[in-house]
Amino acid sequence: MEATAKHFRKRDAILTCLRSTKVHPSADWIYEKLKAEYSDISLATVYRNLARFKERGEIVSLGTVNGIERFDGNTKPHVHFICTDCSGVLDLHGVAVPEELSKTVSGAGQVSSCQLTFTGKCNQCINKEETA
């Protein structure tokens, strides 16, 4: 019984960590944040639970950014911007997901999800270049 409670505490901590940040973290980032409080947590536990959360639709994978899978705890449709210089991932709150796009492709089958992601150089990286 005690082992199960610990297991759920870690699982809950992983989900809470992901949902409480806006940085769209990797599994490694989550592991680093939690290992001080949960000394017996392993990176494999983080990966296993992230896969479970993805399967259940509790989180979203943004795919890989510079070879590292990034996650989002916000499962509501929204748009992202990924910086090609610093690998930062930003939510674009002022940009709506175009519903007509889903309607257009619905002739091909049933659309279950759509992710709209812009890539380019973020303002922070542009400003660094300009001041250098």
C-alpha positions in Angstrom: 0.0 0.0 0.0 2.8 2.4 0.9 4.6 1.8 -2.4 1.4 2.6 -4.3 1.0 5.8 -2.5 4.5 6.8 -3.3 4.0 5.9 -6.9 0.9 8.1 -7.2 2.7 11.0 -5.4 5.4 10.9 -8.0 2.9 10.6 -10.9 0.9 13.5 -9.5 4.1 15.5 -9.0 5.2 15.0 -12.6 1.8 16.2 -13.9 1.7 19.1 -11.5 5.2 20.1 -12.5 4.3 20.1 -16.1 1.1 22.0 -15.7 2.6 24.6 -13.5 5.2 25.8 -15.9 5.0 27.8 -19.2 8.4 26.6 -20.5 7.1 23.5 -22.4 9.7 21.3 -20.7 11.4 18.1 -21.7 11.4 14.9 -19.5 14.9 15.8 -18.4 13.8 19.3 -17.2 10.9 17.7 -15.2 13.3 15.1 -13.7 15.8 17.8 -12.6 13.0 19.9 -11.0 11.6 16.9 -9.0 14.7 14.9 -8.0 15.5 17.1 -5.0 12.1 16.5 -3.5 11.7 12.9 -4.7 15.2 11.5 -4.4 14.1 8.0 -5.5 12.5 9.3 -8.7 14.1 8.1 -11.9 14.2 9.5 -15.4 12.5 6.3 -16.6 9.6 7.0 -14.2 9.2 10.5 -15.7 9.3 9.2 -19.3 6.8 6.4 -18.5 4.3 8.7 -16.9 4.6 11.3 -19.6 3.8 8.6 -22.1 0.8 7.6 -20.0 -0.4 11.2 -19.7 -0.1 11.6 -23.5 -2.1 8.4 -24.2 -4.8 9.7 -21.9 -4.9 13.1 -23.5 -3.8 14.8 -20.2 -0.8 16.5 -21.9 0.4 17.2 -25.4 3.7 16.4 -27.0 4.9 19.3 -29.1 7.3 17.0 -30.9 11.0 17.4 -30.9 12.8 20.7 -30.6 16.5 20.3 -31.4 16.2 16.6 -30.9 14.4 16.7 -27.5 10.7 16.0 -27.1 8.9 18.9 -25.4 5.6 18.8 -23.6 2.7 21.1 -22.8 0.2 20.6 -19.9 -2.3 22.9 -21.6 -4.4 20.6 -23.8 -6.7 23.3 -25.1 -6.2 24.3 -28.7 -3.6 27.0 -28.9 -0.7 28.1 -31.2 3.0 27.9 -30.5 6.1 29.6 -31.6 9.5 27.8 -31.5 12.7 29.7 -31.7 15.2 28.2 -34.0 18.1 29.9 -32.1 17.4 29.3 -28.4 14.8 26.4 -28.7 12.4 28.4 -26.6 8.7 27.5 -27.0 6.1 30.2 -26.5 2.3 30.2 -26.4 0.8 32.6 -28.8 -2.4 33.6 -27.0 -3.5 36.2 -29.5 -3.5 33.8 -32.4 -6.6 31.7 -32.9 -6.4 28.1 -34.2 -8.2 28.4 -37.5 -11.4 26.2 -37.3 -11.9 26.4 -41.0 -8.7 24.4 -41.5 -10.1 21.4 -39.7 -13.3 21.7 -41.7 -11.3 21.8 -44.9 -9.5 18.6 -44.2 -12.5 16.8 -42.6 -13.3 15.4 -46.1 -10.2 13.2 -45.7 -11.4 11.7 -42.4 -12.2 12.5 -38.8 -9.9 15.1 -37.4 -8.9 14.4 -33.8 -6.4 17.2 -33.2 -4.5 19.9 -34.9 -1.3 21.7 -33.8 -0.3 25.0 -35.3 3.3 25.9 -34.7 5.4 28.8 -36.1 9.1 28.6 -36.2 11.6 31.5 -36.4 13.8 33.7 -34.2 12.2 35.0 -31.0 12.4 38.7 -30.0 14.8 37.9 -27.2 17.3 36.3 -29.7 16.8 39.2 -32.2 17.5 41.7 -29.4 20.7 39.9 -28.4 21.9 40.0 -32.0 21.1 43.7 -32.3 22.9 44.6 -29.1 26.0 42.5 -29.9 
